[in-house]
Amino acid sequence: MATFCLLTCIWSPATKAADTLLLDKVIATVNQELILHSDLEAVCKQLEWEGKVVDESVKLGLLRELVLNKIFLSKAALHDVKAPKAHIQRACDARLASLIQQVGSEAQLVQVTHQSINAIKKGLKERFKAEYLAAWVYQHLTKQVVVTPAEVEAYFNGLPSHSRPYYPASVEVHQLVVYPKVDAARRETVKNKLLDFKQLLLTGKATFSDLAKAHSDDPHSAAKGGEIGWVPLGVLAPAYEVAALSLKCGEISDPIVSEFGLHLIELIARKKDQYNTRHILQMLKPTEEEIKLAEVELDKIRSKIVAGTLTFEAAVAQYSEDKETVAQGGLITTPHQGSDLLPGLLTPVESLDPEVYFVIDGLEVGAVSKPQYISKPYKSAWRLLYLKQRVEPHPMNLQQDYEKIHHDLLQKKKKESVDKWLQTAKSEFLIRFSSEYQEVEQLLG
């Protein structure tokens, strides 16, 4: 496990009141930073949710990682490292979209987590900010660590044959996603509908709350009269935030477009680094004809790829509208893909979404699927799947797994480098454990 990975749970179900005292017990401190029993339980549940077995030794290792991350965060503060807002926002948006897709809808995510969307977003931003800072320190401490080809070979040859892992069947899959386009006339109709709502509000013939409850396509905020609640800067969709912050308190915007549809926004109040708004959302739902047109257009792109006049990579860069994967050339990864899986571009087939697996299972390497209809948060879409490579199950060997072996050895050497640094750095930090976790102190070295 890479030491810089923050072992924090994005969300966890609400606990019973009887457990509260136990969950809130302080089990470790690093300087003035606290680690609660609930923090440890959350990361344990996260790993169990990912299908991993969490026994007592694993739990102690997780607490060691939590302590180490607190040390890293303290080190980042000493260097005055700042997490870039744009990077954090992209990570937050992508993870939230993934969570919504996993549970089915935004409303279901709220129900499952017992948290508001705003609370989930805030937690995500805090998590990714901490991860970035801890990762910066880890990279700073290990930037001089390298592994040579000779070391890789020696490391592999030194592994007993019975301890060499057996790798599952794995694939590298890319996707190209397009969304149906809503007719301009219908878009204008929706815009005019919102302008009519604004006129009713300005003339006092209706209240924002009543209109939101009756007409907003955002069920979570509609139930509260359209009110989203206090959110930090940088959490909501950029177009929404820009429009909201350009208003005076009590002022109502013209219709603005975001990835979710068209909004009518009222700024309720604003503080230095957060603001509260209410909105009426009108989602732009494509018709059957518009959905079909998107399929036809995607099939034309596929024909160019199949004919060899356009590479899949170039097609993704030119046409794909999926923000989560376009920067990686459309590469599909699993939600919990981590250092225990194959590094780089390969994903074990059992970790793939079933909809992806059943399509690529019938493809030859280098082939592109026909357009596949998929359900995305807030909007439908069509996609092409491209099977770039497939690796059959096999025992570890230098020919097929050099990258993986190199990765394992590099992580081993980095961990040794961090552990060596920790021996001298521990004196800079006041680290304490509760009585039942004293043995973790020995794990720190």
N, C-alpha and C positions, 0 to 999 in steps of 0.2 A: 504494500500500500504506500503510495507516495506521501511523504510526511507533510507536504504543504497542503494537502486536501483537507479543507475544513469539514470535520465530521459533524455537521449539524443538520437537523431535520427541517425541511421547509415547512412542514405542517404535520401535526399529529392530532388524532381525535381527542376531544375534551376528556379529561380524567374525572373520575368520581371524586366527590368532595372528601370522602374518607381517606383518599390517597394524598391529599394536598400537602399535609405536613411532611410526609415522607418525601414527596417529589420536590419540595422546596428546600430540603436540607442542603447546606453547603458541604460539599465533599472535598473541595480543593480550592486553593487561592493562588494566584500569581500576582505579586504585588497587591494592588487593590482590586484586581479582577476576580470575580467569583465564578466557580463552576458548580452548578447545582446538580442534585440527583436527577432532576427532571431533564437536564441537558444530556446526561449520560443515557437515560432511558430513551430519550428521543432518538439518539443516533443508533441505539440498539434496535429500536423498532423499525428504523429506516432500513437497516441491513436485513432484518427479518422480512420486511416488505419486499426486498430485492431477492428473497429466497435463500439467504445465507444463514448458517447456524451460528448462534451467538451463545457460547458457553462462558464460564467464569474467566478463563484465560483471555478470550477475545474481549470481554468487557474491560479487563484491566488494560489491555492494549489500546482500547478505544479511549479510556481515560488518559493514558499517556499521550495520545495524539491530541486530545483536547487541551491538555496542559502545554504541550509543545506549541500548539497554535496560539495560545495566549502569550507565550514567550515571543513567538514570531511577531505578533501584533504589537507587543511592547517595543520590540526591536524596530519595527516599521515606524512607530511613533517617534523614536529617537532619531531616525533618518528623515523624518517629516515627509514620508511617502504619501502621495495622494492618489486615490483610485479615480481614474477618468470617468466622468459621469456618463459619457456616451457608451462606453464599454459596459458599464454596470446596467444601463437602461436596456441595451440590446440583450444582455444575458437574462435580465428579468423578464422582458417581453417574450423571449423564446421559451423560457421555462414555464411561464404562466400559460402560454398557449399549449405547451405539451401537457401540463396538468389538466387543463380544461378538456383536451382531447381524450385523455385517459379516462376521466370520469363521466364525460358525455356532454356537460354544459357548465356554464359559469354558476348557475343556480345550484347544480348538484355539487360542485366544488365547495361552495359556501356551506351546504348542508353537511357534507362529509367531514370538513375540517372544523366546523363550528367557529369559523372566523369569517369576517367580512372580506370582500375582495380587496378593500383598501388595506386591511391588516395583513392579508397574504402578500400583497405587493410590497408593503413595508418590510415584512420579514425577508422576502426574496432580496430586496435591495441591500438590507443589512448583511445577509448571508454572502452575497456576491462581492460586496465591498470588502468584507473580512477575508474572503477567499483570495481576492486579488492581492491584498496587502501581505497575507501569509505567503502566497506564492512568490511575491517579489522578494521577500526575505530568503526563502528557500533557494530561489535562483541566484540571488546575490551570494549566498554561502557556498553554492555548488558550481558556480560558473567555470571554475578552473578544472573540474573533474572531467576526464575524457577516458575513452576505452579504445584500444587499438585492436585491429583484426587478430593479431597474435594472442592478445588477452582473451578475446572471444573464443578462439579455438581451444586455448588452454583451459578456460572455464568449462566449456562443454565436455572436453575429454576427461575433466576431473569429476564430472557428475556420475555417480553410480548409475548403471543402466536401469535399475529398478526405480530410481527416483526421477527419471526423465518423464515429463508429463506427456499425456496423450491428448492431442488437440482435436477438437470437434470439427465437423465440416463448417467451413466459413466462406463468406462471400463479400464481394465489394459491389454495392448497388448504388446507383445514382438515380435521381428523379428530376423531371422537368414538369413544373406545375403551372397551369394557367387557370384563371378564373373567368367564368362567363361575364360578358360585358353587358351592363344594363343600358338599354336604349336611352339616348340623350333626352328624348321627349318625355319618357317616364321619369327620368331623373329630375327634369324641370318641373314635372307635376308634383313630385314629392317636395321639392324646394318651395314651390308656391303654397303647398299645404302648410308647411312650417311658417311661411310668411303670413299666412292667414291666422295661424295660432298667435304669432307675435302681435298682430293687429288687435286681436281679441284681448290680449294681455295689456297692451298699451291703452286701450279704451276702457279697461276695467270690466269688460263683459265676461271675463273668465279669470280663474286663478291658475298660476303655473302648476300648482299641486294637482288640481282637478284634471287639467289637460294631460299631465304626465301619467296620472293613474289610468286615464281612459285611452291614451293614444301611444305612449312610449313603448318601444320594442325592447327596452332594457328592463326585464321583470324585477331585477333586484332593486334598482333605484326607483322604478315606477311605484312600487309598493310604499315608498316613503315620499311620494309626491315629487319624484325626480331627483331628490337630493342624494348626491354621491357621498358627502361627508368630507371631513378634513383630510387632505392628502398632501404629502411633501412635494416639492417641486421635482419635476422629472419623472413622475410615476405614470401619469396618464398619457394618452396618445399625444405626440408633439403638436399636431394641428389643433387638437382640442385645447391643450394648455396655452398655446399662443393666443388663441381666440379668447379664452377665459380671462387671461391676465391683461388683455388689452381693454377689458371692460372696467367701468366703475361699479362699486358695490350697488346692487339693485338694478343694474343695467342689463338689457337682454341683447344677445348677439343676433346677427343675421344667420341664416343657415350656414353651417360649416361642414366640410367633408372630412371624414377620417376613414380609416380602414374598416370601421364598423358600420358606416352609413352616414346619414346626415343628422346633425344635432342642432337644436335650439338651446342656447346656454344662458343661464343667469348666474352672475357672480354674486354669491351671498355675502362672503366676507373673505378677507385676506390678511395674513400675518407675514412676517419677514420671509419665512421659508416654507410656507404651506398656504393652502387656500381651500375654500369650500364652495361648491357649485351645485346647481341642479340642472338637469337637462331633459329634453324630450328627444329620444332617438327614433329615427325612421330608417330601418334597415332597407337596403336596396336589394330586394329578392329577385333574382332572374326568372324569367318565364321559361317554359319548356323549350320554346323556340330559341331563346338566347343560350340556354344550356347546350342545345344541339349545335348551334353555330360555333361555340367554343370547341366542341369535339371535332368538328370539321376542320377548324383552323389548326388544332393540334395534330390532326392526322396529316395535314399538309407538311407540317414541320417534320413529322416522322418520316414522310416520304423522302424528304431531302436527306435526312440522316441515313436512311437505308440505301439511297442511291449513291451515297458517298460524297455529295456536294456540300455537306455540312456535318461537322463533327458534333457529337453529343455535347462535349464541353463548350463549344462555341454556341450551340443552341441554348444551353442553360444560361450562359452569360447574356445572350440576346433576348431570350423570350421568357425565362422562368420568373414567376412572380411570388415564389415562396421565400420569404425573408430568412427563414430558419436555415435553409440549405444552400441558397444560391451562392453565398460567399465561399462555400466548400465545393463548388462545382456540382451541386446537387447531391452530394454524398449523404446517404442515409445512415444514421447511427441509432443505437438504442438509447432510451431515456437514462439508463443507469450504466452505460458503457464506461468502464473504468480500467484501472491498471491491471486488474486480474484477468481481463479479456485480452485478446490479441491486440497489439498496438497498431497504430497506423490506420489503414483503411478497411481492414477486415472485421466483419461482424459474424459471430457464431449464428448459424441458421436458426437454432432454437430460440434465439433472442429477438428474431425479427417479428414485426407485426404480422399476424396471420394473413392479412390481405396482401402484404408484400410477398410473403413466402410462397403462397399458392400461385402467384403470377410468375415469379422468377424460377420456380421449380420446373416450369416447362420451357424455360429459355435456354438456348445455347450461349456459351460465353461470347460476348461481343454483340449479342442480339438486343433489340429494343422491343418492348411490349407494344401492343396496340393501346390506344387511349383507355385509361382506367378511370371510372368515376369514383370520387372519394368525397367524404364528408369532412369539412374543415370547420373549426370554430367560426361561427357567424356567417359562413358562406360555403357554398359547394365549389368543387374544383374538378378539373381533369388532369391526369398526369401520365407521363411516359416513364417506364422503368427500364434502366439500362444495366444489364449484368456485365460488369467489366472483368471480374475474375471470380473463380470458384476454386477453393482448396479443399480437397477431400480429407476426411479424418485420417490422422497419422501420428505415430510417435515422434517426438522431437528429433530433428536432425539438422545438421549445419546447412544442407542445401536449401531446404524449404523454409527454415526458421531462423536464419541468421539474424534478421531484424529483431525477432522476439528475444533471442538469446542475448544479443547486444543490449537490448532494452533492459532485460533482467539484470545483467551485470552492471550496467550504468546505474540503475536504481540502487543496487547493492553498494556500489562505491560511493554514491551520493549520501546514502544513509550513514555509512561509516564516517564520511566527512562531517556530516551534521552532528553525529554522536561525539566526534572528537571536539568539535567546536563547543558543544554543550558542556563538556567537562570544565572548560574555563569560563563559560558564560553563566553557569548556574549561580555563581557568586554575585552576579549583578542583579538577580531577581530573588525576591522573598517568596519561596514556594512552600506551601503547607498542605497537608492532607488530613482528612478526618481519620480516626483510628482504624476503621475497617478497610482503608485504602492505603495504608502506610507502605505496603510492598511496592506500590507504583513508583515510589521514590527511587527504589533500586533499579526499576526498569529505565529510568532516565539516565542511568549510568553513574 
